[in-house]
Amino acid sequence: MESVKVLNKGQIVIPVAFRRKYAIKPGNQVQMFEYGRLIYIVPHADDPVHDAKGCLPAEPSLSEELLADRQRERKD
């Protein structure tokens, strides 16, 4: 966890390690949102669908589970 200071105008400096890891460059936009008492800073996605790919586990596939359930029901 990194600590940063809030400057006079409410600005913060994103630590260089995070800027490098997430390719945040001067002029880039980030999105901020809160959940409970947490504040999230998320790099703006050029293609949110592409960037979201892989964030959910591949298994189990709900459609495969549904098909398997239907096959079991047919056998019964």
N, CA, C and O atoms as CSV, one atom per row, in Angstrom:
chain,resi,resn,atom,element,x,y,z
A,1,MET,N,N,0.843,-1.173,0.000
A,1,MET,CA,C,0.000,0.000,0.000
A,1,MET,C,C,0.884,1.230,0.000
A,1,MET,O,O,1.858,1.312,0.748
A,2,GLU,N,N,0.540,2.169,-0.833
A,2,GLU,CA,C,1.280,3.432,-0.931
A,2,GLU,C,C,0.463,4.537,-0.276
A,2,GLU,O,O,-0.764,4.549,-0.367
A,3,SER,N,N,1.142,5.451,0.376
A,3,SER,CA,C,0.485,6.640,0.925
A,3,SER,C,C,0.873,7.839,0.078
A,3,SER,O,O,2.029,7.991,-0.316
A,4,VAL,N,N,-0.101,8.683,-0.194
A,4,VAL,CA,C,0.150,9.907,-0.948
A,4,VAL,C,C,-0.492,11.068,-0.207
A,4,VAL,O,O,-1.452,10.887,0.543
A,5,LYS,N,N,0.045,12.260,-0.424
A,5,LYS,CA,C,-0.515,13.466,0.185
A,5,LYS,C,C,-1.507,14.108,-0.769
A,5,LYS,O,O,-1.356,14.057,-1.990
A,6,VAL,N,N,-2.512,14.705,-0.182
A,6,VAL,CA,C,-3.462,15.484,-0.965
A,6,VAL,C,C,-2.964,16.923,-0.958
A,6,VAL,O,O,-2.749,17.504,0.105
A,7,LEU,N,N,-2.781,17.501,-2.149
A,7,LEU,CA,C,-2.280,18.863,-2.279
A,7,LEU,C,C,-3.410,19.877,-2.104
A,7,LEU,O,O,-4.575,19.504,-1.967
A,8,ASN,N,N,-3.053,21.159,-2.112
A,8,ASN,CA,C,-4.011,22.243,-1.857
A,8,ASN,C,C,-5.273,22.173,-2.710
A,8,ASN,O,O,-6.369,22.416,-2.205
A,9,LYS,N,N,-5.139,21.850,-3.969
A,9,LYS,CA,C,-6.290,21.832,-4.878
A,9,LYS,C,C,-6.967,20.463,-4.924
A,9,LYS,O,O,-7.773,20.202,-5.817
A,10,GLY,N,N,-6.644,19.591,-3.971
A,10,GLY,CA,C,-7.235,18.261,-3.943
A,10,GLY,C,C,-6.524,17.272,-4.842
A,10,GLY,O,O,-7.011,16.160,-5.046
A,11,GLN,N,N,-5.372,17.661,-5.386
A,11,GLN,CA,C,-4.625,16.792,-6.290
A,11,GLN,C,C,-3.806,15.781,-5.496
A,11,GLN,O,O,-3.387,16.037,-4.367
A,12,ILE,N,N,-3.592,14.625,-6.120
A,12,ILE,CA,C,-2.668,13.631,-5.566
A,12,ILE,C,C,-1.691,13.246,-6.671
A,12,ILE,O,O,-1.977,13.423,-7.855
A,13,VAL,N,N,-0.543,12.721,-6.277
A,13,VAL,CA,C,0.439,12.235,-7.242
A,13,VAL,C,C,0.390,10.715,-7.205
A,13,VAL,O,O,0.579,10.102,-6.154
A,14,ILE,N,N,0.134,10.112,-8.366
A,14,ILE,CA,C,0.125,8.650,-8.462
A,14,ILE,C,C,1.576,8.191,-8.471
A,14,ILE,O,O,2.355,8.644,-9.310
A,15,PRO,N,N,1.960,7.300,-7.554
A,15,PRO,CA,C,3.353,6.849,-7.492
A,15,PRO,C,C,3.829,6.275,-8.832
A,15,PRO,O,O,3.058,5.663,-9.572
A,16,VAL,N,N,5.096,6.486,-9.119
A,16,VAL,CA,C,5.676,6.092,-10.403
A,16,VAL,C,C,5.503,4.599,-10.672
A,16,VAL,O,O,5.295,4.206,-11.820
A,17,ALA,N,N,5.582,3.765,-9.646
A,17,ALA,CA,C,5.428,2.319,-9.857
A,17,ALA,C,C,4.051,1.999,-10.439
A,17,ALA,O,O,3.927,1.153,-11.324
A,18,PHE,N,N,3.024,2.675,-9.940
A,18,PHE,CA,C,1.678,2.459,-10.464
A,18,PHE,C,C,1.532,3.044,-11.866
A,18,PHE,O,O,0.899,2.439,-12.731
A,19,ARG,N,N,2.111,4.209,-12.088
A,19,ARG,CA,C,2.028,4.820,-13.424
A,19,ARG,C,C,2.680,3.922,-14.467
A,19,ARG,O,O,2.156,3.761,-15.569
A,20,ARG,N,N,3.811,3.343,-14.121
A,20,ARG,CA,C,4.490,2.442,-15.073
A,20,ARG,C,C,3.682,1.164,-15.280
A,20,ARG,O,O,3.467,0.732,-16.413
A,21,LYS,N,N,3.238,0.566,-14.178
A,21,LYS,CA,C,2.512,-0.711,-14.260
A,21,LYS,C,C,1.250,-0.588,-15.107
A,21,LYS,O,O,0.922,-1.489,-15.879
A,22,TYR,N,N,0.542,0.536,-14.959
A,22,TYR,CA,C,-0.729,0.705,-15.653
A,22,TYR,C,C,-0.644,1.661,-16.841
A,22,TYR,O,O,-1.666,2.087,-17.380
A,23,ALA,N,N,0.575,1.989,-17.239
A,23,ALA,CA,C,0.831,2.835,-18.419
A,23,ALA,C,C,0.041,4.143,-18.358
A,23,ALA,O,O,-0.577,4.556,-19.340
A,24,ILE,N,N,0.072,4.784,-17.193
A,24,ILE,CA,C,-0.595,6.074,-17.024
A,24,ILE,C,C,0.421,7.158,-17.344
A,24,ILE,O,O,1.449,7.283,-16.678
A,25,LYS,N,N,0.117,7.938,-18.371
A,25,LYS,CA,C,1.031,8.986,-18.822
A,25,LYS,C,C,0.366,10.351,-18.634
A,25,LYS,O,O,-0.856,10.429,-18.508
A,26,PRO,N,N,1.159,11.428,-18.614
A,26,PRO,CA,C,0.566,12.763,-18.487
A,26,PRO,C,C,-0.495,12.989,-19.565
A,26,PRO,O,O,-0.272,12.709,-20.742
A,27,GLY,N,N,-1.632,13.490,-19.149
A,27,GLY,CA,C,-2.732,13.732,-20.075
A,27,GLY,C,C,-3.733,12.595,-20.150
A,27,GLY,O,O,-4.851,12.795,-20.623
A,28,ASN,N,N,-3.355,11.390,-19.691
A,28,ASN,CA,C,-4.304,10.274,-19.670
A,28,ASN,C,C,-5.425,10.568,-18.683
A,28,ASN,O,O,-5.252,11.323,-17.726
A,29,GLN,N,N,-6.557,9.965,-18.931
A,29,GLN,CA,C,-7.673,10.099,-18.003
A,29,GLN,C,C,-7.764,8.851,-17.134
A,29,GLN,O,O,-7.442,7.745,-17.568
A,30,VAL,N,N,-8.209,9.055,-15.900
A,30,VAL,CA,C,-8.507,7.938,-15.005
A,30,VAL,C,C,-9.938,8.123,-14.527
A,30,VAL,O,O,-10.467,9.235,-14.520
A,31,GLN,N,N,-10.542,7.046,-14.138
A,31,GLN,CA,C,-11.889,7.102,-13.594
A,31,GLN,C,C,-11.800,6.894,-12.092
A,31,GLN,O,O,-10.986,6.104,-11.615
A,32,MET,N,N,-12.632,7.598,-11.355
A,32,MET,CA,C,-12.670,7.448,-9.904
A,32,MET,C,C,-14.082,7.055,-9.505
A,32,MET,O,O,-15.062,7.613,-9.999
A,33,PHE,N,N,-14.168,6.089,-8.607
A,33,PHE,CA,C,-15.464,5.744,-8.041
A,33,PHE,C,C,-15.254,5.234,-6.632
A,33,PHE,O,O,-14.147,4.860,-6.244
A,34,GLU,N,N,-16.331,5.225,-5.881
A,34,GLU,CA,C,-16.235,4.787,-4.498
A,34,GLU,C,C,-17.125,3.585,-4.266
A,34,GLU,O,O,-18.150,3.404,-4.923
A,35,TYR,N,N,-16.715,2.786,-3.336
A,35,TYR,CA,C,-17.481,1.621,-2.910
A,35,TYR,C,C,-17.319,1.539,-1.404
A,35,TYR,O,O,-16.246,1.201,-0.906
A,36,GLY,N,N,-18.374,1.846,-0.687
A,36,GLY,CA,C,-18.257,1.927,0.763
A,36,GLY,C,C,-17.346,3.081,1.124
A,36,GLY,O,O,-17.565,4.215,0.696
A,37,ARG,N,N,-16.322,2.791,1.914
A,37,ARG,CA,C,-15.368,3.828,2.309
A,37,ARG,C,C,-14.097,3.788,1.465
A,37,ARG,O,O,-13.107,4.431,1.815
A,38,LEU,N,N,-14.108,3.053,0.375
A,38,LEU,CA,C,-12.929,2.943,-0.484
A,38,LEU,C,C,-13.090,3.819,-1.718
A,38,LEU,O,O,-14.185,3.938,-2.266
A,39,ILE,N,N,-12.008,4.423,-2.143
A,39,ILE,CA,C,-11.978,5.215,-3.375
A,39,ILE,C,C,-11.076,4.482,-4.362
A,39,ILE,O,O,-9.919,4.192,-4.058
A,40,TYR,N,N,-11.607,4.186,-5.536
A,40,TYR,CA,C,-10.845,3.486,-6.565
A,40,TYR,C,C,-10.448,4.470,-7.656
A,40,TYR,O,O,-11.237,5.326,-8.056
A,41,ILE,N,N,-9.219,4.334,-8.127
A,41,ILE,CA,C,-8.734,5.096,-9.274
A,41,ILE,C,C,-8.401,4.067,-10.344
A,41,ILE,O,O,-7.527,3.221,-10.155
A,42,VAL,N,N,-9.100,4.146,-11.462
A,42,VAL,CA,C,-8.973,3.131,-12.502
A,42,VAL,C,C,-8.544,3.806,-13.798
A,42,VAL,O,O,-9.158,4.790,-14.208
A,43,PRO,N,N,-7.490,3.291,-14.459
A,43,PRO,CA,C,-7.102,3.864,-15.748
A,43,PRO,C,C,-8.267,3.793,-16.730
A,43,PRO,O,O,-8.975,2.788,-16.794
A,44,HIS,N,N,-8.459,4.860,-17.490
A,44,HIS,CA,C,-9.527,4.911,-18.481
A,44,HIS,C,C,-9.253,3.861,-19.545
A,44,HIS,O,O,-8.142,3.777,-20.069
A,45,ALA,N,N,-10.262,3.063,-19.865
A,45,ALA,CA,C,-10.104,2.000,-20.854
A,45,ALA,C,C,-10.450,2.528,-22.241
A,45,ALA,O,O,-11.523,3.098,-22.442
A,46,ASP,N,N,-9.541,2.339,-23.202
A,46,ASP,CA,C,-9.838,2.709,-24.585
A,46,ASP,C,C,-10.942,1.815,-25.136
A,46,ASP,O,O,-11.846,2.273,-25.836
A,47,ASP,N,N,-10.850,0.531,-24.805
A,47,ASP,CA,C,-11.859,-0.442,-25.222
A,47,ASP,C,C,-12.262,-1.236,-23.987
A,47,ASP,O,O,-11.627,-2.247,-23.686
A,48,PRO,N,N,-13.291,-0.817,-23.262
A,48,PRO,CA,C,-13.639,-1.471,-22.011
A,48,PRO,C,C,-13.993,-2.943,-22.165
A,48,PRO,O,O,-13.738,-3.733,-21.255
A,49,VAL,N,N,-14.576,-3.330,-23.301
A,49,VAL,CA,C,-14.916,-4.738,-23.501
A,49,VAL,C,C,-13.638,-5.561,-23.596
A,49,VAL,O,O,-13.532,-6.619,-22.976
A,50,HIS,N,N,-12.668,-5.081,-24.367
A,50,HIS,CA,C,-11.396,-5.788,-24.503
A,50,HIS,C,C,-10.667,-5.842,-23.167
A,50,HIS,O,O,-10.121,-6.884,-22.804
A,51,ASP,N,N,-10.649,-4.742,-22.436
A,51,ASP,CA,C,-9.949,-4.697,-21.158
A,51,ASP,C,C,-10.615,-5.570,-20.103
A,51,ASP,O,O,-9.945,-6.060,-19.195
A,52,ALA,N,N,-11.923,-5.768,-20.213
A,52,ALA,CA,C,-12.637,-6.598,-19.238
A,52,ALA,C,C,-12.468,-8.085,-19.521
A,52,ALA,O,O,-12.755,-8.915,-18.658
A,53,LYS,N,N,-12.008,-8.428,-20.712
A,53,LYS,CA,C,-11.842,-9.831,-21.073
A,53,LYS,C,C,-10.887,-10.497,-20.099
A,53,LYS,O,O,-9.779,-10.016,-19.862
A,54,GLY,N,N,-11.334,-11.605,-19.542
A,54,GLY,CA,C,-10.496,-12.360,-18.621
A,54,GLY,C,C,-10.672,-11.980,-17.163
A,54,GLY,O,O,-10.069,-12.605,-16.290
A,55,CYS,N,N,-11.478,-10.977,-16.880
A,55,CYS,CA,C,-11.636,-10.594,-15.476
A,55,CYS,C,C,-12.561,-11.555,-14.742
A,55,CYS,O,O,-12.512,-11.639,-13.515
A,56,LEU,N,N,-13.399,-12.279,-15.471
A,56,LEU,CA,C,-14.247,-13.291,-14.854
A,56,LEU,C,C,-13.654,-14.665,-15.116
A,56,LEU,O,O,-13.052,-14.889,-16.166
A,57,PRO,N,N,-13.816,-15.581,-14.181
A,57,PRO,CA,C,-13.255,-16.919,-14.386
A,57,PRO,C,C,-13.926,-17.621,-15.563
A,57,PRO,O,O,-15.128,-17.471,-15.782
A,58,ALA,N,N,-13.154,-18.375,-16.305
A,58,ALA,CA,C,-13.674,-19.090,-17.464
A,58,ALA,C,C,-14.558,-20.255,-17.038
A,58,ALA,O,O,-15.491,-20.616,-17.754
A,59,GLU,N,N,-14.282,-20.827,-15.915
A,59,GLU,CA,C,-15.052,-21.961,-15.411
A,59,GLU,C,C,-15.756,-21.567,-14.145
A,59,GLU,O,O,-15.176,-20.793,-13.384
A,60,PRO,N,N,-16.905,-22.006,-13.854
A,60,PRO,CA,C,-17.756,-22.795,-14.737
A,60,PRO,C,C,-18.535,-21.894,-15.682
A,60,PRO,O,O,-18.921,-20.779,-15.331
A,61,SER,N,N,-18.755,-22.397,-16.875
A,61,SER,CA,C,-19.544,-21.661,-17.856
A,61,SER,C,C,-21.018,-21.867,-17.516
A,61,SER,O,O,-21.481,-23.003,-17.426
A,62,LEU,N,N,-21.738,-20.798,-17.332
A,62,LEU,CA,C,-23.150,-20.911,-16.972
A,62,LEU,C,C,-23.961,-21.582,-18.074
A,62,LEU,O,O,-24.878,-22.353,-17.792
A,63,SER,N,N,-23.627,-21.292,-19.322
A,63,SER,CA,C,-24.368,-21.925,-20.416
A,63,SER,C,C,-24.093,-23.423,-20.456
A,63,SER,O,O,-25.002,-24.207,-20.730
A,64,GLU,N,N,-22.857,-23.834,-20.187
A,64,GLU,CA,C,-22.537,-25.261,-20.154
A,64,GLU,C,C,-23.248,-25.939,-18.988
A,64,GLU,O,O,-23.738,-27.058,-19.135
A,65,GLU,N,N,-23.310,-25.283,-17.837
A,65,GLU,CA,C,-24.021,-25.847,-16.692
A,65,GLU,C,C,-25.505,-25.993,-16.998
A,65,GLU,O,O,-26.114,-27.002,-16.643
A,66,LEU,N,N,-26.092,-24.997,-17.651
A,66,LEU,CA,C,-27.502,-25.052,-18.005
A,66,LEU,C,C,-27.774,-26.209,-18.960
A,66,LEU,O,O,-28.744,-26.945,-18.780
A,67,LEU,N,N,-26.931,-26.375,-19.966
A,67,LEU,CA,C,-27.102,-27.485,-20.907
A,67,LEU,C,C,-26.966,-28.827,-20.201
A,67,LEU,O,O,-27.730,-29.752,-20.478
A,68,ALA,N,N,-26.005,-28.943,-19.292
A,68,ALA,CA,C,-25.820,-30.190,-18.546
A,68,ALA,C,C,-27.038,-30.471,-17.670
A,68,ALA,O,O,-27.480,-31.616,-17.579
A,69,ASP,N,N,-27.580,-29.448,-17.029
A,69,ASP,CA,C,-28.784,-29.626,-16.205
A,69,ASP,C,C,-29.957,-30.099,-17.054
A,69,ASP,O,O,-30.708,-30.985,-16.646
A,70,ARG,N,N,-30.110,-29.516,-18.216
A,70,ARG,CA,C,-31.219,-29.915,-19.100
A,70,ARG,C,C,-31.055,-31.356,-19.571
A,70,ARG,O,O,-32.040,-32.087,-19.675
A,71,GLN,N,N,-29.829,-31.768,-19.856
A,71,GLN,CA,C,-29.594,-33.151,-20.268
A,71,GLN,C,C,-29.922,-34.110,-19.130
A,71,GLN,O,O,-30.503,-35.170,-19.363
A,72,ARG,N,N,-29.556,-33.749,-17.897
A,72,ARG,CA,C,-29.872,-34.594,-16.737
A,72,ARG,C,C,-31.379,-34.689,-16.530
A,72,ARG,O,O,-31.897,-35.753,-16.191
A,73,GLU,N,N,-32.081,-33.579,-16.732
A,73,GLU,CA,C,-33.538,-33.583,-16.574
A,73,GLU,C,C,-34.198,-34.479,-17.610
A,73,GLU,O,O,-35.188,-35.146,-17.308
A,74,ARG,N,N,-33.670,-34.505,-18.817
A,74,ARG,CA,C,-34.233,-35.355,-19.875
A,74,ARG,C,C,-34.056,-36.829,-19.546
A,74,ARG,O,O,-34.920,-37.648,-19.861
A,75,LYS,N,N,-32.934,-37.171,-18.912
A,75,LYS,CA,C,-32.658,-38.564,-18.563
A,75,LYS,C,C,-33.568,-39.047,-17.440
A,75,LYS,O,O,-33.888,-40.233,-17.356
A,76,ASP,N,N,-33.984,-38.116,-16.575
A,76,ASP,CA,C,-34.827,-38.499,-15.424
A,76,ASP,C,C,-36.245,-38.673,-15.793
A,76,ASP,O,O,-37.070,-38.993,-14.937
